[in-house]
């Protein structure tokens, strides 16, 4: 894929949810340090609508917990935590 992107001045988008310290964790850390890459980590604390209101609220998270979602999964899915 890299030669095709290079030849055509293209770019690639990598969008993922953390799942431990795997290949995505390595790529994420490389991209954070590489000035030629754009890298951004957005949790529910960072994502707002056009009026600045939270997309996923703390009430939504409380509902997930009450519905039985494991805390590790909440940390992974909503807070982009690589350590769970």
C-alpha positions as CSV (number, residue, x, y, z in Angstrom):
1,X,0.0,0.0,0.0
2,X,2.8,2.4,0.8
3,X,4.3,2.6,-2.7
4,X,0.8,3.3,-4.2
5,X,0.2,6.1,-1.7
6,X,3.7,7.5,-2.2
7,X,3.4,7.5,-6.0
8,X,0.0,9.2,-6.0
9,X,0.5,11.6,-3.1
10,X,-2.1,9.8,-1.2
11,X,-2.8,9.2,2.4
12,X,-4.3,6.6,4.7
13,X,-6.7,6.8,7.6
14,X,-6.3,4.4,10.5
15,X,-9.3,4.5,12.9
16,X,-9.4,2.1,15.8
17,X,-10.4,1.4,19.4
18,X,-7.6,0.4,21.7
19,X,-7.4,-3.3,22.5
20,X,-4.4,-3.6,24.7
21,X,-0.8,-2.9,23.7
22,X,-0.9,-4.4,20.2
23,X,0.1,-3.3,16.7
24,X,-2.3,-0.4,16.8
25,X,-0.7,0.8,20.1
26,X,2.7,0.7,18.4
27,X,1.5,2.6,15.4
28,X,-0.3,5.1,17.5
29,X,2.8,5.8,19.6
30,X,5.0,6.1,16.4
31,X,2.5,8.5,14.8
32,X,2.4,10.7,18.0
33,X,6.2,11.1,17.7
34,X,6.4,11.4,13.9
35,X,6.0,14.9,12.6
36,X,5.0,13.5,9.2
37,X,1.9,11.9,10.6
38,X,-1.3,13.4,12.0
39,X,-2.4,11.5,15.1
40,X,-5.3,12.3,17.4
41,X,-6.9,10.5,20.3
42,X,-10.4,11.6,21.2
43,X,-12.3,10.3,24.2
44,X,-15.9,11.1,25.1
45,X,-14.4,14.0,27.1
46,X,-13.1,15.5,23.8
47,X,-16.0,14.9,21.4
48,X,-18.7,17.6,21.4
49,X,-21.5,18.6,19.1
50,X,-21.6,21.9,17.2
51,X,-23.0,23.6,20.4
52,X,-20.3,22.2,22.6
53,X,-22.5,19.6,24.3
54,X,-21.1,16.1,24.9
55,X,-22.0,13.5,22.4
56,X,-21.7,10.7,25.0
57,X,-22.6,12.0,28.4
58,X,-21.6,10.8,31.8
59,X,-25.2,9.7,32.2
60,X,-24.7,7.5,29.1
61,X,-21.7,5.9,30.8
62,X,-23.6,5.4,34.0
63,X,-26.3,3.6,31.9
64,X,-23.7,1.4,30.3
65,X,-22.4,0.4,33.8
66,X,-25.9,-0.2,35.1
67,X,-26.6,-2.4,32.0
68,X,-23.6,-4.6,32.9
69,X,-20.9,-3.3,30.7
70,X,-17.5,-4.2,32.2
71,X,-15.5,-1.2,33.4
72,X,-12.5,-2.4,31.3
73,X,-14.7,-2.3,28.2
74,X,-16.0,1.2,29.1
75,X,-12.4,2.4,29.6
76,X,-11.4,0.9,26.2
77,X,-14.4,2.0,24.2
78,X,-15.2,5.4,25.6
79,X,-11.9,6.6,27.1
80,X,-9.4,5.1,24.6
81,X,-7.4,3.3,27.3
82,X,-4.7,1.0,26.0
83,X,-4.0,-0.4,29.5
84,X,-7.2,-2.4,29.9
